[in-house]
């Protein structure tokens, strides 16, 4: 018995207990502690107590009635001791103090617990209205786990069970759950409604909806696994060495063993050389001669900067030179009158010189 007592901790009723549901959770834990330590009967109003408190050590035990009274006094003393260990706030201590009177100066446990319930989980018509509002605000998405919603429903039902004047029925709770449930669950809910009829409970709905949720997720996991298997098969078929045996024949391009023609390294090298030659043709080597226009090294006359446009300007200048043939003829006549044929042995005076480097022609 001592080992059982030491294995349970006293639940604390402190500042964190703010809502009625928090208190009900604490109360369930405390009643469990009471049952494990043998003083749960002291928390019930049906316990048979003497009219006045008497020290149980001095009480006689001549018959069964006296033995029962002595045990009851001892039990409420143990229960009050655990309650004082559990409470931490002044408000809770005040509830325990109210359970003490002249007949029982140390207090009566079930009265003290009733005072705590009245303070932290007041049950009246206003509380019932608040619980109905909580049921109405229940929401659930198709991707949500139904367990979360049913946890909220259980908390509301636990608090509603304390209400005596305005009872929230099981059918009312079920109707709120059906309204909050997504359309994906309607088929299962309808099946439960037909099978159970008026005897349908929250537990029936919870079992059906949680089962459907697991089924949905198992299908999604199976689809993901099948997708992974297909990806693995594709990798095995397309990756060399992963499911393919090494090619043992000969390449008909280079006649070497171990690879096919489309994998031939010589083919790849030829293609790379071909691309290299194409790039060279696109980018020809730099001109290494001298320009006829400006006499400078490194470019042609069509690329000369003096043309201000290259070949286009050169074509334009050629057209201008054709139009000036008449002027050219007049110039040659003047040159003929000024000089003699002996001074220019290689020149033709009435037409352009046949040698382009003539020093006399450049002076005209």
TORFIZA-806856 format. One line per field, with one value per residue (C-alpha): residue in one letter; x, y negated, z; residue number from 0. Coordinates in Angstrom, 3 decimals, padded with zeros to 6 digits. Example, Ala and Ser with C-alpha at 12.3 -4.5 7.8 and 13.67 -1.06 7.14 Angstrom:
BEGIN
resn <- A,S $
x <- 012.300,013.670 $
y <- 004.500,001.060 $
z <- 007.800,007.140 $
resi <- 0,1 $
END
This chain:
BEGIN
resn <- X,X,X,X,X,X,X,X,X,X,X,X,X,X,X,X,X,X,X,X,X,X,X,X,X,X,X,X,X,X,X,X,X,X,X,X,X,X,X,X,X,X,X,X,X,X,X,X,X,X,X,X,X,X,X,X,X,X,X,X,X,X,X,X,X,X,X,X,X,X,X,X,X,X,X,X,X,X,X,X,X,X,X,X,X,X,X,X,X,X,X,X,X,X,X,X,X,X,X,X,X,X,X,X,X,X,X,X,X,X,X,X,X,X,X,X,X,X,X,X,X,X,X,X,X,X,X,X,X,X,X,X,X,X,X,X,X,X,X,X,X,X,X,X,X,X,X,X,X,X,X,X,X,X,X,X,X,X,X,X,X,X,X,X,X,X,X,X,X,X,X,X,X,X,X,X,X,X,X,X,X,X,X,X,X,X,X,X,X,X,X,X,X,X,X,X,X,X,X,X,X,X,X,X,X,X,X,X,X,X,X,X,X,X,X,X,X,X,X,X,X,X,X,X,X,X,X,X,X,X,X,X,X,X,X,X,X,X,X,X,X,X,X,X,X,X,X,X,X,X,X,X,X,X,X,X,X,X,X,X,X,X,X,X,X,X,X,X,X,X,X,X,X,X,X,X,X,X,X,X,X,X,X,X,X,X,X,X,X,X,X,X,X,X,X,X,X,X,X,X,X,X,X,X,X,X,X,X,X,X,X,X,X,X,X,X,X,X,X,X,X,X,X,X,X,X,X,X,X,X,X,X,X,X,X,X,X,X,X,X,X,X,X,X,X,X,X,X,X,X,X,X,X,X,X,X,X,X,X,X,X,X,X,X $
x <- 000.000,002.862,004.356,001.016,000.832,004.344,003.770,001.075,001.739,-000.721,-002.310,-001.899,-004.822,-002.908,-002.993,-003.006,-006.518,-008.552,-011.431,-014.084,-012.550,-009.180,-010.834,-012.682,-009.388,-007.832,-010.833,-010.561,-006.879,-007.575,-010.353,-007.977,-005.417,-008.111,-009.068,-005.425,-004.870,-008.164,-009.931,-012.289,-015.320,-014.574,-015.281,-018.855,-021.737,-023.053,-020.272,-021.611,-020.036,-020.673,-022.625,-019.450,-015.774,-013.928,-010.286,-010.317,-007.518,-009.782,-012.885,-014.053,-014.393,-016.839,-019.160,-019.290,-021.005,-018.267,-015.617,-017.293,-017.473,-013.837,-012.806,-014.902,-013.226,-009.799,-010.675,-011.860,-008.701,-006.567,-008.702,-008.427,-004.658,-004.347,-006.629,-004.434,-001.395,-003.145,-004.357,-001.930,-004.054,-005.778,-009.102,-008.860,-007.745,-010.841,-013.010,-011.407,-011.862,-015.586,-015.827,-014.782,-017.331,-017.739,-018.666,-015.782,-013.045,-010.661,-013.255,-015.284,-013.705,-016.834,-018.055,-014.642,-014.685,-018.215,-017.038,-014.195,-016.632,-018.908,-015.977,-014.169,-016.921,-020.116,-023.034,-026.046,-028.170,-025.510,-022.913,-025.225,-025.708,-021.943,-021.436,-024.052,-022.180,-018.981,-020.764,-022.060,-018.549,-017.108,-015.315,-013.377,-011.558,-011.247,-007.519,-008.013,-007.866,-011.353,-009.708,-009.009,-012.656,-013.860,-011.423,-013.226,-016.590,-015.507,-014.457,-017.847,-019.704,-017.722,-018.646,-022.253,-022.587,-022.415,-025.431,-028.715,-031.193,-030.455,-029.275,-027.523,-028.694,-026.623,-028.744,-028.061,-024.316,-024.523,-026.401,-023.723,-021.015,-022.810,-023.076,-019.362,-018.178,-016.824,-018.788,-016.218,-017.600,-021.304,-021.628,-020.251,-022.270,-025.434,-024.738,-024.347,-027.538,-029.528,-028.029,-028.356,-031.364,-032.299,-029.722,-026.825,-024.199,-021.083,-018.965,-020.562,-019.776,-016.240,-015.535,-016.886,-015.151,-011.787,-011.967,-012.677,-009.817,-007.375,-008.671,-008.155,-004.596,-003.771,-004.861,-002.655,000.317,-000.286,-000.367,002.887,004.524,003.386,004.797,008.111,008.145,007.543,010.363,012.664,011.734,012.344,015.723,016.614,015.705,017.357,020.511,023.398,024.627,021.368,019.406,021.189,023.830,027.035,027.163,029.495,029.414,031.550,030.991,030.451,031.989,035.408,035.244,036.083,034.333,032.370,030.158,027.541,027.881,025.886,028.229,031.415,034.053,035.448,032.054,031.977,035.494,034.589,031.489,033.515,036.056,033.236,031.776,035.231,035.699,032.305,033.282,036.535,034.621,032.313,035.325,038.020,041.664,042.772,043.943,047.727,048.140,048.152,045.112,045.113,043.218,045.271,048.351,048.092,048.618,045.905,042.818,041.465,040.382,036.722,037.194,039.070,037.785,038.225,035.411,032.997,030.861,033.175,031.890,028.784,030.846,033.305,030.476,029.248,032.735,032.923,029.702,031.131,034.290,032.207,030.484,033.814,035.256,034.706,036.579,039.330,039.695,040.090,042.768,044.771,044.701,046.143,048.818,049.694,050.165,052.371,054.660,056.153,055.924,059.581,059.015,056.425,057.583,055.127,052.069,049.117,048.063,044.490,043.597,044.372,047.950,048.443,050.730,049.089,052.222,053.144,054.671,053.747,050.064,049.722,050.887,048.136 $
y <- 000.000,-002.347,-001.756,-002.720,-005.918,-007.016,-006.439,-009.188,-012.924,-015.399,-017.467,-021.171,-023.595,-026.800,-029.925,-027.916,-026.665,-029.422,-027.744,-025.268,-022.628,-023.101,-022.562,-019.446,-018.012,-018.716,-017.181,-013.942,-013.658,-014.338,-011.752,-009.241,-010.063,-009.597,-006.177,-005.065,-006.175,-004.929,-008.183,-008.477,-007.803,-011.088,-013.033,-011.722,-013.313,-009.852,-009.205,-008.373,-010.823,-011.291,-014.362,-015.936,-015.525,-013.244,-012.271,-008.871,-007.699,-007.836,-006.419,-002.943,-000.022,002.203,002.731,002.273,-001.111,-002.559,-001.066,-002.693,-006.089,-005.896,-004.997,-007.885,-010.426,-009.097,-009.209,-012.846,-013.874,-012.270,-013.846,-017.337,-016.901,-016.085,-019.002,-021.424,-020.066,-020.478,-024.090,-026.976,-030.100,-032.125,-031.698,-027.914,-028.079,-030.149,-027.371,-024.886,-027.222,-027.476,-023.712,-024.109,-024.730,-024.180,-020.519,-019.774,-022.372,-020.612,-020.658,-018.121,-016.993,-016.648,-020.104,-021.612,-019.998,-021.299,-024.813,-024.500,-023.358,-026.289,-028.698,-027.322,-025.490,-027.295,-025.416,-027.554,-028.537,-030.984,-028.192,-025.998,-028.827,-029.284,-025.569,-025.643,-028.519,-026.478,-023.592,-025.935,-027.292,-023.841,-023.720,-021.084,-021.044,-018.027,-017.783,-017.973,-014.982,-014.372,-013.488,-017.179,-018.140,-015.270,-016.344,-019.694,-017.919,-015.733,-018.800,-020.426,-017.246,-016.916,-020.427,-019.979,-016.860,-019.054,-021.090,-019.879,-022.586,-022.944,-019.607,-019.397,-016.160,-013.661,-014.235,-017.965,-017.367,-014.902,-017.408,-020.053,-017.548,-016.683,-020.380,-020.943,-017.861,-018.364,-017.035,-014.221,-012.559,-012.927,-009.472,-007.724,-009.901,-009.170,-005.436,-005.656,-007.711,-005.108,-002.181,-003.662,-005.918,-007.705,-005.646,-007.322,-008.749,-010.900,-007.762,-006.256,-009.377,-009.545,-005.915,-006.325,-009.643,-008.572,-005.358,-007.324,-009.697,-006.799,-005.294,-008.592,-008.875,-005.256,-005.835,-008.944,-007.008,-004.186,-006.697,-008.248,-004.816,-003.867,-007.123,-006.387,-002.862,-004.220,-006.733,-003.922,-001.789,-004.685,-005.311,-001.633,-001.549,-004.797,-004.755,-002.690,-000.128,-000.230,002.683,002.759,005.304,003.878,003.972,006.762,006.218,004.042,000.541,000.493,-002.997,-002.354,001.475,001.378,003.527,002.253,-000.468,-001.161,-003.503,-006.326,-006.143,-006.126,-008.551,-009.089,-010.313,-012.804,-014.014,-014.507,-016.421,-018.641,-019.293,-020.084,-022.606,-024.072,-024.569,-026.213,-028.638,-029.403,-030.116,-032.389,-034.181,-034.357,-035.178,-038.812,-040.478,-040.806,-043.059,-046.838,-048.998,-050.536,-053.535,-054.748,-052.567,-051.270,-047.656,-045.286,-045.982,-046.060,-049.149,-048.064,-048.064,-051.356,-053.930,-056.673,-055.152,-055.885,-052.893,-050.522,-048.924,-051.133,-054.316,-052.639,-051.826,-055.377,-056.699,-054.369,-055.877,-059.385,-058.398,-057.289,-060.664,-062.499,-060.800,-063.918,-066.018,-063.456,-063.729,-067.490,-067.075,-064.703,-067.181,-069.877,-067.524,-066.696,-070.344,-070.929,-067.916,-065.824,-062.157,-061.675,-062.867,-060.177,-057.172,-054.739,-057.006,-057.189,-060.837,-060.350,-057.544,-056.358,-055.123,-051.418,-051.392,-052.494,-053.684,-056.328,-059.231,-061.732,-060.768,-061.249,-064.881,-065.840 $
z <- 000.000,000.807,-002.665,-004.276,-002.243,-003.144,-006.887,-007.159,-007.103,-005.657,-008.473,-007.815,-007.860,-008.616,-010.748,-013.980,-013.176,-014.865,-016.673,-015.619,-017.833,-016.106,-012.735,-013.909,-015.112,-011.713,-009.940,-011.919,-011.030,-007.345,-007.189,-008.760,-006.084,-003.433,-004.776,-004.848,-001.259,000.159,001.102,-001.892,000.370,002.194,-001.014,-001.169,000.737,001.615,004.126,007.631,010.061,013.804,014.846,016.234,015.558,017.929,017.913,016.281,018.569,021.604,019.944,021.102,018.716,020.550,017.577,013.819,014.027,016.230,013.949,010.888,012.603,013.648,010.095,008.669,010.991,010.030,006.310,006.289,008.151,005.436,002.687,004.170,004.516,000.795,-000.138,001.793,-000.052,-003.426,-003.182,-003.661,-004.053,-001.357,-003.130,-002.927,000.714,001.457,000.003,002.408,005.336,004.649,005.157,008.823,011.589,015.320,014.921,012.562,013.125,010.713,007.914,005.965,002.687,000.526,001.622,000.795,-002.659,-003.285,-002.372,-004.915,-007.610,-006.866,-007.192,-010.233,-012.127,-011.265,-012.783,-013.644,-016.621,-017.766,-017.804,-019.886,-022.378,-022.615,-023.258,-026.029,-027.655,-027.543,-029.252,-031.951,-032.590,-033.215,-036.576,-038.441,-041.781,-044.049,-043.261,-039.462,-037.170,-035.681,-032.361,-031.717,-032.116,-029.941,-027.214,-027.101,-027.081,-024.156,-022.158,-022.796,-021.818,-018.596,-017.600,-018.697,-016.569,-013.468,-014.530,-013.046,-014.034,-017.781,-019.131,-022.514,-024.078,-026.025,-029.152,-028.974,-028.867,-031.781,-033.917,-033.327,-034.330,-037.571,-038.440,-037.764,-039.680,-043.250,-046.216,-046.694,-043.538,-044.353,-045.917,-042.821,-040.444,-042.385,-042.179,-038.382,-038.109,-040.054,-038.117,-034.612,-034.932,-031.697,-029.783,-031.623,-029.246,-029.500,-029.120,-032.245,-034.285,-032.944,-033.837,-037.393,-038.140,-036.704,-038.750,-041.940,-041.171,-040.829,-044.077,-045.943,-044.725,-045.493,-049.095,-049.308,-047.924,-050.433,-053.290,-052.103,-051.832,-055.354,-056.717,-055.011,-056.500,-060.021,-059.595,-058.475,-061.499,-063.881,-062.307,-062.586,-066.281,-067.297,-065.191,-066.609,-064.119,-062.129,-063.583,-066.979,-067.796,-069.263,-073.096,-074.200,-077.967,-080.240,-081.503,-085.270,-085.446,-083.881,-083.600,-079.892,-077.267,-074.278,-075.730,-078.385,-081.343,-079.756,-076.736,-078.860,-077.513,-081.027,-082.198,-079.354,-080.159,-083.856,-082.926,-080.600,-083.392,-085.793,-083.395,-082.909,-086.650,-086.912,-084.190,-085.997,-089.233,-087.318,-085.802,-088.575,-087.846,-087.629,-090.907,-090.920,-093.976,-094.513,-095.280,-098.798,-097.485,-094.528,-094.854,-091.286,-090.265,-088.983,-091.087,-094.629,-096.528,-096.193,-092.404,-092.254,-089.815,-092.429,-094.449,-091.558,-092.331,-094.126,-097.285,-097.578,-097.685,-100.025,-102.466,-102.225,-103.015,-106.029,-107.449,-106.919,-108.798,-111.831,-111.946,-111.923,-115.050,-117.119,-114.622,-114.659,-118.452,-118.222,-115.577,-117.762,-120.662,-118.413,-117.222,-120.844,-121.668,-118.667,-118.988,-121.702,-122.477,-121.516,-117.978,-117.460,-119.457,-117.937,-117.733,-120.096,-120.024,-121.219,-118.827,-115.301,-114.648,-114.869,-111.847,-108.585,-106.895,-109.477,-107.648,-110.339,-110.397,-106.684,-107.059,-109.497 $
resi <- 0,1,2,3,4,5,6,7,8,9,10,11,12,13,14,15,16,17,18,19,20,21,22,23,24,25,26,27,28,29,30,31,32,33,34,35,36,37,38,39,40,41,42,43,44,45,46,47,48,49,50,51,52,53,54,55,56,57,58,59,60,61,62,63,64,65,66,67,68,69,70,71,72,73,74,75,76,77,78,79,80,81,82,83,84,85,86,87,88,89,90,91,92,93,94,95,96,97,98,99,100,101,102,103,104,105,106,107,108,109,110,111,112,113,114,115,116,117,118,119,120,121,122,123,124,125,126,127,128,129,130,131,132,133,134,135,136,137,138,139,140,141,142,143,144,145,146,147,148,149,150,151,152,153,154,155,156,157,158,159,160,161,162,163,164,165,166,167,168,169,170,171,172,173,174,175,176,177,178,179,180,181,182,183,184,185,186,187,188,189,190,191,192,193,194,195,196,197,198,199,200,201,202,203,204,205,206,207,208,209,210,211,212,213,214,215,216,217,218,219,220,221,222,223,224,225,226,227,228,229,230,231,232,233,234,235,236,237,238,239,240,241,242,243,244,245,246,247,248,249,250,251,252,253,254,255,256,257,258,259,260,261,262,263,264,265,266,267,268,269,270,271,272,273,274,275,276,277,278,279,280,281,282,283,284,285,286,287,288,289,290,291,292,293,294,295,296,297,298,299,300,301,302,303,304,305,306,307,308,309,310,311,312,313,314,315,316,317,318,319,320,321,322,323,324,325,326,327,328,329,330,331,332,333,334,335,336,337,338,339,340,341,342,343,344,345,346,347,348,349,350,351,352,353,354,355,356,357,358,359,360,361,362,363 $
END
